[in-house]
Amino acid sequence: MDNVDEYLDWYNMGVERKWITPAFCMTHDGDPYLTELEAQDWEDGGDPCAFVVKLAMENGYYESPSR
């Protein structure tokens, strides 16, 4: 990626200002940012929505014909 430093500045600013969460693996880590109410809903068999933003650093990531 040509602008890695600029990208990391943007990412760090978002985390610092709490605009985004730090990156985590939803598959392996679960969702550490569930609210108490969402966690209780999950434990009770509910399925709270988890809106996710995937950060893509690879050049051409969204240009792939499979996407």
N, CA, C and O atoms as a MOPAC input file, in Angstrom:
PM7 MOZYME 1SCF
protein

 N      0.84700 1    -1.17100 1     0.00000 1
 C      0.00000 1     0.00000 1     0.00000 1
 C      0.89000 1     1.23100 1     0.00000 1
 O      1.87300 1     1.28600 1     0.74000 1
 N      0.56700 1     2.19200 1    -0.79900 1
 C      1.40000 1     3.37800 1    -0.95200 1
 C      1.35000 1     4.31800 1     0.24800 1
 O      2.35000 1     4.96400 1     0.56100 1
 N      0.22500 1     4.40500 1     0.91300 1
 C      0.04400 1     5.39600 1     1.97900 1
 C     -0.19400 1     4.74200 1     3.33600 1
 O     -1.13600 1     5.10300 1     4.04100 1
 N      0.64600 1     3.79400 1     3.70300 1
 C      0.46000 1     3.06600 1     4.95900 1
 C      0.47900 1     4.01400 1     6.15600 1
 O     -0.36100 1     3.88600 1     7.04700 1
 N      1.40400 1     4.94800 1     6.19600 1
 C      1.47900 1     5.87600 1     7.33200 1
 C      0.21300 1     6.71100 1     7.45200 1
 O     -0.29600 1     6.91500 1     8.55400 1
 N     -0.29800 1     7.19500 1     6.32600 1
 C     -1.53100 1     7.98900 1     6.33100 1
 C     -2.71200 1     7.12700 1     6.79600 1
 O     -3.55500 1     7.58100 1     7.57000 1
 N     -2.75900 1     5.88700 1     6.31700 1
 C     -3.82600 1     4.95900 1     6.70800 1
 C     -3.78100 1     4.70200 1     8.21700 1
 O     -4.81700 1     4.73200 1     8.88100 1
 N     -2.58500 1     4.45000 1     8.76000 1
 C     -2.45300 1     4.18700 1    10.18400 1
 C     -2.79000 1     5.41800 1    11.01500 1
 O     -3.35600 1     5.28700 1    12.10000 1
 N     -2.45300 1     6.61100 1    10.52800 1
 C     -2.85300 1     7.84900 1    11.20800 1
 C     -4.37600 1     7.92900 1    11.28700 1
 O     -4.93800 1     8.23600 1    12.33800 1
 N     -5.03900 1     7.64900 1    10.15800 1
 C     -6.49900 1     7.67200 1    10.09200 1
 C     -7.09000 1     6.65500 1    11.06900 1
 O     -7.99500 1     6.97900 1    11.83800 1
 N     -6.57500 1     5.42800 1    11.03400 1
 C     -7.06200 1     4.36400 1    11.91300 1
 C     -6.87100 1     4.74300 1    13.38900 1
 O     -7.80600 1     4.64900 1    14.18500 1
 N     -5.66900 1     5.16600 1    13.74300 1
 C     -5.37400 1     5.52100 1    15.13100 1
 C     -6.24500 1     6.67500 1    15.61000 1
 O     -6.69400 1     6.67800 1    16.75600 1
 N     -6.48800 1     7.65800 1    14.74200 1
 C     -7.35100 1     8.77700 1    15.10400 1
 C     -8.76400 1     8.25800 1    15.39000 1
 O     -9.40000 1     8.68400 1    16.35500 1
 N     -9.24400 1     7.35200 1    14.56300 1
 C    -10.57400 1     6.78400 1    14.77200 1
 C    -10.68500 1     6.04800 1    16.08800 1
 O    -11.68400 1     6.18300 1    16.79400 1
 N     -9.66600 1     5.26900 1    16.42800 1
 C     -9.67100 1     4.52800 1    17.69300 1
 C     -9.58600 1     5.50200 1    18.86600 1
 O    -10.35400 1     5.38900 1    19.82100 1
 N     -8.66400 1     6.45000 1    18.80100 1
 C     -8.47600 1     7.40700 1    19.88600 1
 C     -9.74000 1     8.22300 1    20.15800 1
 O    -10.06600 1     8.51100 1    21.30900 1
 N    -10.44600 1     8.59200 1    19.09200 1
 C    -11.65600 1     9.39800 1    19.25400 1
 C    -12.90800 1     8.54000 1    19.43600 1
 O    -14.02900 1     9.04800 1    19.49300 1
 N    -12.68600 1     7.22100 1    19.52500 1
 C    -13.75600 1     6.25800 1    19.72800 1
 C    -14.78200 1     6.27900 1    18.59700 1
 O    -15.97200 1     6.04800 1    18.81300 1
 N    -14.29300 1     6.56300 1    17.37700 1
 C    -15.15400 1     6.47900 1    16.20300 1
 C    -15.22600 1     5.03700 1    15.71000 1
 O    -16.20900 1     4.64000 1    15.08400 1
 N    -14.19200 1     4.26100 1    15.99000 1
 C    -14.14000 1     2.84800 1    15.62900 1
 C    -13.50900 1     2.08800 1    16.78000 1
 O    -12.82700 1     2.67800 1    17.61900 1
 N    -13.73100 1     0.79000 1    16.82400 1
 C    -13.09300 1    -0.03000 1    17.85100 1
 C    -11.73100 1    -0.46300 1    17.34300 1
 O    -11.48200 1    -0.43700 1    16.13800 1
 N    -10.85100 1    -0.85800 1    18.24300 1
 C     -9.62400 1    -1.49800 1    17.78400 1
 C     -9.98800 1    -2.76100 1    17.00500 1
 O    -11.03400 1    -3.36300 1    17.24900 1
 N     -9.14400 1    -3.15500 1    16.08700 1
 C     -9.40100 1    -4.34100 1    15.28000 1
 C     -9.44400 1    -5.58700 1    16.16700 1
 O     -8.66400 1    -5.72200 1    17.11000 1
 N    -10.36100 1    -6.48500 1    15.84800 1
 C    -10.44000 1    -7.77000 1    16.55000 1
 C    -11.00000 1    -8.80500 1    15.59800 1
 O    -11.62200 1    -8.46400 1    14.59300 1
 N    -10.77800 1   -10.07200 1    15.91600 1
 C    -11.27100 1   -11.16400 1    15.08600 1
 C    -12.59600 1   -11.65300 1    15.65200 1
 O    -12.62900 1   -12.30100 1    16.69800 1
 N    -13.67800 1   -11.34400 1    14.96400 1
 C    -15.00100 1   -11.75100 1    15.42600 1
 C    -15.10800 1   -13.27600 1    15.48300 1
 O    -15.79300 1   -13.81500 1    16.35200 1
 N    -14.44000 1   -13.96800 1    14.57100 1
 C    -14.50000 1   -15.42800 1    14.52100 1
 C    -13.84400 1   -16.06200 1    15.73300 1
 O    -14.41200 1   -16.96900 1    16.34200 1
 N    -12.66400 1   -15.60000 1    16.08700 1
 C    -11.90000 1   -16.23700 1    17.16200 1
 C    -12.03400 1   -15.55000 1    18.51400 1
 O    -11.89800 1   -16.20400 1    19.54800 1
 N    -12.29700 1   -14.24400 1    18.53000 1
 C    -12.36100 1   -13.50400 1    19.78600 1
 C    -13.78600 1   -13.24400 1    20.26300 1
 O    -13.99100 1   -12.81000 1    21.39600 1
 N    -14.76300 1   -13.50400 1    19.41400 1
 C    -16.12300 1   -13.09400 1    19.75500 1
 C    -16.20800 1   -11.58100 1    19.64700 1
 O    -15.36100 1   -10.95300 1    19.01200 1
 N    -17.20400 1   -11.00600 1    20.25000 1
 C    -17.36100 1    -9.54700 1    20.19800 1
 C    -17.12900 1    -8.96400 1    21.58500 1
 O    -18.03700 1    -8.96300 1    22.41600 1
 N    -15.91000 1    -8.46500 1    21.84500 1
 C    -15.61900 1    -7.91300 1    23.16700 1
 C    -16.34300 1    -6.59500 1    23.44400 1
 O    -16.25600 1    -6.06200 1    24.55000 1
 N    -17.05700 1    -6.06700 1    22.44400 1
 C    -17.72300 1    -4.77800 1    22.60200 1
 C    -19.22600 1    -4.90800 1    22.76800 1
 O    -19.94800 1    -3.91800 1    22.64700 1
 N    -19.72700 1    -6.15300 1    23.05100 1
 C    -21.15000 1    -6.30700 1    23.33400 1
 C    -21.50500 1    -5.49500 1    24.56900 1
 O    -20.75900 1    -5.47000 1    25.54800 1
 N    -22.64300 1    -4.83800 1    24.51200 1
 C    -23.12500 1    -4.15700 1    25.70600 1
 C    -23.64600 1    -5.21000 1    26.67200 1
 O    -23.82200 1    -6.36800 1    26.29300 1
 N    -23.89200 1    -4.82200 1    27.90300 1
 C    -24.42200 1    -5.75700 1    28.89500 1
 C    -25.76500 1    -6.32800 1    28.42200 1
 O    -26.02000 1    -7.52400 1    28.56400 1
 N    -26.61600 1    -5.47000 1    27.86200 1
 C    -27.91600 1    -5.90800 1    27.36500 1
 C    -27.75400 1    -6.89100 1    26.20000 1
 O    -28.44800 1    -7.90700 1    26.14800 1
 N    -26.84000 1    -6.59600 1    25.26700 1
 C    -26.59100 1    -7.50400 1    24.14400 1
 C    -26.03100 1    -8.83900 1    24.62400 1
 O    -26.42000 1    -9.88900 1    24.11300 1
 N    -25.12700 1    -8.81200 1    25.59300 1
 C    -24.54500 1   -10.03900 1    26.12000 1
 C    -25.62600 1   -10.89600 1    26.78400 1
 O    -25.64000 1   -12.11600 1    26.62400 1
 N    -26.52700 1   -10.25700 1    27.52700 1
 C    -27.61700 1   -10.99800 1    28.16900 1
 C    -28.54800 1   -11.58500 1    27.11700 1
 O    -28.98200 1   -12.73000 1    27.24500 1
 N    -28.85800 1   -10.81400 1    26.07800 1
 C    -29.69100 1   -11.30400 1    24.98100 1
 C    -29.04500 1   -12.53700 1    24.34500 1
 O    -29.73000 1   -13.51900 1    24.06000 1
 N    -27.72500 1   -12.48600 1    24.12300 1
 C    -26.98500 1   -13.61100 1    23.55300 1
 C    -27.08600 1   -14.84100 1    24.45700 1
 O    -27.34300 1   -15.94700 1    23.98300 1
 N    -26.88100 1   -14.63900 1    25.76400 1
 C    -26.95500 1   -15.74400 1    26.72200 1
 C    -28.35600 1   -16.34900 1    26.78100 1
 O    -28.51300 1   -17.54400 1    27.03300 1
 N    -29.37100 1   -15.51900 1    26.54700 1
 C    -30.75700 1   -15.98800 1    26.57800 1
 C    -31.18600 1   -16.62100 1    25.25900 1
 O    -32.35600 1   -16.96300 1    25.08400 1
 N    -30.23800 1   -16.77900 1    24.32700 1
 C    -30.55500 1   -17.41500 1    23.04800 1
 C    -30.90800 1   -16.44600 1    21.94100 1
 O    -31.25300 1   -16.86700 1    20.83700 1
 N    -30.82600 1   -15.14900 1    22.22000 1
 C    -31.10200 1   -14.14500 1    21.19900 1
 C    -29.94000 1   -14.03200 1    20.22600 1
 O    -28.92300 1   -14.70900 1    20.37900 1
 N    -30.08900 1   -13.20300 1    19.25600 1
 C    -29.05900 1   -13.02500 1    18.23800 1
 C    -28.91000 1   -11.53600 1    17.93400 1
 O    -29.37800 1   -11.06400 1    16.89800 1
 N    -28.24700 1   -10.78100 1    18.85000 1
 C    -28.10800 1    -9.33600 1    18.62100 1
 C    -27.29400 1    -9.06200 1    17.36400 1
 O    -26.32000 1    -9.75900 1    17.07900 1
 N    -27.69300 1    -8.06400 1    16.63000 1
 C    -26.98000 1    -7.69200 1    15.40600 1
 C    -25.58100 1    -7.18600 1    15.74200 1
 O    -25.37500 1    -6.52600 1    16.76100 1
 N    -24.63700 1    -7.50100 1    14.88200 1
 C    -23.27300 1    -6.99900 1    15.01700 1
 C    -22.89600 1    -6.36300 1    13.68600 1
 O    -22.59300 1    -7.07100 1    12.72500 1
 N    -22.91200 1    -5.05200 1    13.62100 1
 C    -22.53600 1    -4.34700 1    12.41100 1
 C    -21.02000 1    -4.26000 1    12.37100 1
 O    -20.40100 1    -3.78000 1    13.32100 1
 N    -20.41800 1    -4.71900 1    11.28400 1
 C    -18.97200 1    -4.83000 1    11.18900 1
 C    -18.47800 1    -4.02800 1     9.99300 1
 O    -19.10600 1    -4.01700 1     8.93400 1
 N    -17.35800 1    -3.36400 1    10.17500 1
 C    -16.67200 1    -2.69000 1     9.07800 1
 C    -15.34700 1    -3.39900 1     8.90100 1
 O    -14.53800 1    -3.45200 1     9.82700 1
 N    -15.11900 1    -3.94500 1     7.71500 1
 C    -13.85900 1    -4.62000 1     7.44000 1
 C    -12.90200 1    -3.60900 1     6.83500 1
 O    -13.21300 1    -2.97000 1     5.82900 1
 N    -11.74500 1    -3.46900 1     7.44800 1
 C    -10.72800 1    -2.55700 1     6.93400 1
 C     -9.87900 1    -3.30700 1     5.92700 1
 O     -9.30600 1    -4.34500 1     6.25600 1
 N     -9.78800 1    -2.80400 1     4.71600 1
 C     -9.02700 1    -3.47400 1     3.66800 1
 C     -7.80200 1    -2.64300 1     3.32200 1
 O     -7.92300 1    -1.53400 1     2.80200 1
 N     -6.62500 1    -3.18100 1     3.61000 1
 C     -5.39500 1    -2.45800 1     3.33100 1
 C     -4.75100 1    -2.89600 1     2.02400 1
 O     -3.85300 1    -2.21200 1     1.53200 1
 N     -5.18100 1    -4.01900 1     1.44400 1
 C     -4.54000 1    -4.50600 1     0.23200 1
 C     -4.94000 1    -3.64700 1    -0.96500 1
 O     -6.10600 1    -3.27600 1    -1.10300 1
 N     -3.98800 1    -3.33500 1    -1.81900 1
 C     -4.30200 1    -2.60300 1    -3.04100 1
 C     -5.21800 1    -3.44500 1    -3.90000 1
 O     -4.99600 1    -4.64500 1    -4.05500 1
 N     -6.23800 1    -2.83400 1    -4.45600 1
 C     -7.13700 1    -3.53100 1    -5.35400 1
 C     -8.09700 1    -4.49500 1    -4.68200 1
 O     -8.74900 1    -5.28200 1    -5.36700 1
 N     -8.20300 1    -4.45500 1    -3.36400 1
 C     -9.05600 1    -5.40100 1    -2.63800 1
 C    -10.47700 1    -5.41000 1    -3.18600 1
 O    -11.05000 1    -6.47400 1    -3.41800 1
 N    -11.03900 1    -4.23500 1    -3.39200 1
 C    -12.41900 1    -4.15400 1    -3.83900 1
 C    -12.56700 1    -4.24800 1    -5.36000 1
 O    -13.68000 1    -4.20200 1    -5.88400 1
 N    -11.44500 1    -4.37800 1    -6.05700 1
 C    -11.48600 1    -4.48300 1    -7.51500 1
 C    -11.51300 1    -5.94100 1    -7.98100 1
 O    -11.64300 1    -6.20100 1    -9.17700 1
 N    -11.39300 1    -6.88300 1    -7.06300 1
 C    -11.37900 1    -8.28900 1    -7.42100 1
 C    -12.69200 1    -8.67600 1    -8.07600 1
 O    -13.75000 1    -8.26900 1    -7.59500 1
 N    -12.66400 1    -9.45100 1    -9.16000 1
 C    -13.89900 1    -9.83500 1    -9.84900 1
 C    -14.81200 1   -10.70000 1    -8.98200 1
 O    -16.00700 1   -10.78900 1    -9.26400 1
 N    -14.29000 1   -11.33600 1    -7.94100 1
 C    -15.12200 1   -12.19000 1    -7.09300 1
 C    -15.93700 1   -11.38200 1    -6.09100 1
 O    -16.77200 1   -11.95100 1    -5.38800 1
 N    -15.71400 1   -10.05600 1    -6.00600 1
 C    -16.45300 1    -9.22700 1    -5.04200 1
 C    -17.45000 1    -8.37700 1    -5.73800 1
 O    -18.16700 1    -7.61200 1    -5.09300 1

